[in-house]
Amino acid sequence: MDGSNGAFNPNANITRAQLAKILVRAFGITPNGTSTFQNVPITHWSHDYIAALADASI
């Protein structure tokens, strides 16, 4: 876990981006993919994590 601004907030809500990163790391998936989403710009830090999960049908 990287935390947010150097802090781990266990009681905060989790975002799709954060969950995508956790799942990719937990399942040992390479963070890349070809799937795209209109609300996830290719420049967003989570794009490769979300795309990798979508390509893996997760």
Secondary structure as the mmCIF struct_conf table of DSSP 4:
data_model
#
loop_
_struct_conf.conf_type_id
_struct_conf.id
_struct_conf.beg_label_comp_id
_struct_conf.beg_label_asym_id
_struct_conf.beg_label_seq_id
_struct_conf.end_label_comp_id
_struct_conf.end_label_asym_id
_struct_conf.end_label_seq_id
STRN STRN1 SER A 4 SER A 4
TURN_TY1_P TURN_TY1_P1 ASN A 5 GLY A 6
STRN STRN2 ALA A 7 ALA A 7
TURN_TY1_P TURN_TY1_P2 PRO A 10 ASN A 11
BEND BEND1 ALA A 12 ALA A 12
HELX_LH_PP_P HELX_LH_PP_P1 ASN A 13 THR A 15
HELX_RH_AL_P HELX_RH_AL_P1 ARG A 16 PHE A 27
TURN_TY1_P TURN_TY1_P3 GLY A 28 GLY A 28
BEND BEND2 PRO A 31 PRO A 31
BEND BEND3 THR A 34 THR A 34
STRN STRN3 PHE A 37 PHE A 37
TURN_TY1_P TURN_TY1_P4 GLN A 38 ASN A 39
STRN STRN4 VAL A 40 VAL A 40
TURN_TY1_P TURN_TY1_P5 ILE A 42 THR A 43
BEND BEND4 HIS A 44 HIS A 44
TURN_TY1_P TURN_TY1_P6 TRP A 45 SER A 46
HELX_RH_AL_P HELX_RH_AL_P2 HIS A 47 ASP A 55
TURN_TY1_P TURN_TY1_P7 ALA A 56 SER A 57
#
